[in-house]
Amino acid sequence: MQTGLYRKVKGRTGVGELYEFDCLSRHHTTGAELVTYIPLRIDPSWDGVRHCTLERAEFEAKFQWESEGLPKK
């Protein structure tokens, strides 16, 4: 996977928003490959920064790589 920012293109919430790819990990019991990412927006219901995880295949279906850094626009 490319490091940097991803834009959500499918899903229930956050479509069109930017997310920072943090790391890949593997579930110690199932072996599933997971993506940890950070939404680059603030939601009043969150207490600070929120780290999220999805299985890699699901992440790759819902997110598209945007850039290594903040987009120019």
C-alpha positions in Angstrom: 0.0 0.0 0.0 1.1 3.5 -0.7 1.7 5.8 2.4 -0.1 9.1 2.6 -3.7 10.3 2.3 -6.7 8.4 1.0 -10.1 9.7 0.0 -13.2 7.6 0.9 -15.2 6.8 -2.2 -17.8 4.3 -0.9 -19.6 3.8 2.4 -22.2 4.9 4.8 -20.4 7.9 6.2 -17.4 10.1 5.4 -17.5 9.7 1.6 -15.4 12.3 0.0 -13.4 13.0 3.2 -9.6 12.5 3.6 -8.0 9.8 5.8 -4.4 9.2 6.8 -3.0 5.7 6.3 -1.2 4.8 9.5 -0.1 1.2 9.3 -0.8 -2.4 8.3 -1.2 -5.1 11.0 -2.2 -8.7 11.2 -4.8 -10.0 13.6 -3.0 -12.4 16.0 -5.7 -15.1 16.0 -7.3 -15.0 12.5 -4.3 -13.7 10.5 -6.5 -11.2 8.8 -4.5 -8.2 7.4 -5.8 -4.9 8.8 -5.3 -1.3 7.9 -5.2 1.3 10.6 -6.2 4.8 9.5 -7.1 8.2 11.0 -10.0 10.3 9.8 -8.8 13.9 9.1 -11.9 15.6 10.4 -13.3 16.4 13.8 -16.6 14.9 14.9 -18.2 16.3 18.1 -19.0 12.8 19.4 -15.3 11.8 19.3 -12.9 12.4 22.2 -9.9 13.7 20.2 -8.2 11.7 17.4 -9.9 8.5 16.4 -7.8 5.5 15.0 -9.9 3.1 12.9 -9.3 -0.3 11.4 -10.7 -2.2 8.5 -9.7 -5.4 6.8 -7.3 -4.5 4.0 -9.6 -5.8 1.2 -12.5 -3.7 2.5 -10.2 -0.6 2.9 -9.0 -1.0 -0.7 -12.6 -1.3 -1.9 -13.7 1.9 -0.1 -10.7 4.2 -0.3 -8.6 5.6 -3.1 -5.0 6.9 -2.7 -4.9 10.7 -3.0 -1.4 11.9 -2.3 1.7 11.6 -0.1 0.8 14.9 1.7 -2.0 17.4 1.9 -3.6 18.0 -1.5 -3.0 21.4 -3.2 -6.8 22.2 -3.5 
